Amino acid sequence: MKKRLRKTWIYFLLGIVVSFFYVLLIYENFFTHLNKGLNTVPFYVHIIYMFIALFLAIFAHEMGHFISFVKQGIKPKALYALGIAFVNDNGLKIRFVPKFLLMIGGIVIPDHLSIQSKDEEETMVHKFKRVLLAGPKASIIYGVLIILIWILCLFTNIYWLNGFLFTVLIVTSIMTVLAVLSSKVSRAGMYGDFAAEKAFDKDKLFRLTYLIQLTTLIEHDKESMAYFWPSIVEMLETQHQAHSQLYTNLLGQYIYEVAFHGQIACLSIEKKMNSLIRNIPKTEDGLILYLNIIYYYEALNDRTKVIQLLNNLNTAKFKVSDKVLTYYLRLTNHLLGFKDETVFLSQPKNVHTSSYQWVYKPLNIQEELKGIVK
């Protein structure tokens, strides 16, 4: 009851404020100012204004994350906003990522992190929860700031700025609302900022997968993986979420560690893995997982199983590009010792490692050609 009454008072006061400004703006020839502002440039220029506003709204959100990273003592590696990447690569580098335009979003990527104890894990989780909340907060602050600047400009005769800021205001308002709403969403392995902040405490699978990604993205951290390995094994043994992207990602990391870093395999997880093979999605990530399972059995010296999986591999069913398929088939030939593909694999133009690799391409992460550990 008290909560409902409080909301009523908030809406009532908000209505008074809006009404006050509405009357004031009419009295100050608001519509005349707005009309003159909008007509200072042709209509198509406002389309350019919209793209500028879109970039600024996304940039403001990501800068919230970026500044919070710095405040928490975590060095940012890159900031993406719309199609532009600002990368710390021996100095600030600006790179264009055309594909990122389709996502209409951004991301801040931290530099290499290491977690080797429970205390370090708790500290890192605390820091990242603050970082996650900083993005939506920055969007709200930026949105309010644009509104205030626009209102102030209505009381001036700078009509072109009035028109520009009105277009920016519309786009910013939409993006601010979307930033807040999307931050609450968690679906198909994708988590908004608010949802991710809560998931750190409520979802052990999310927490573990997220932290492992942080310690393996820029470079593989042997000490961090040694700390997380018992948790990975326990999580995969006690849960079976074949349709969960988080579970599949964690299983993929487990398989990779056994095949390429000599971790000891677990029989119960292997049984779950075999049941998963029949239902692997026919996507690029599915193809990668299938081939990694082959590398896994090669590491266990089970050549019979390797040949069986190769014979059952129907590449035509996987919806992947020819470049990706060529890369992985030649990589498999090399890793299994069928043919020396060192020359082909050493050329960066031939490396197509996953469906999301283009996101990290501006970071210039050097892919190391690892051999299967037996």
Helices and strands as residue ranges (DSSP letters): H 2-27, H 30-38, H 43-71, E 76-81, E 84-88, E 92-96, G 98-103, E 106-110, H 118-153, H 159-182, E 186-187, E 190-191, H 193-202, H 204-216, H 222-238, H 245-261, H 267-277, H 284-299, H 303-312, G 315-317, H 322-335, H 342-345, G 348-350, H 357-360, G 361-363
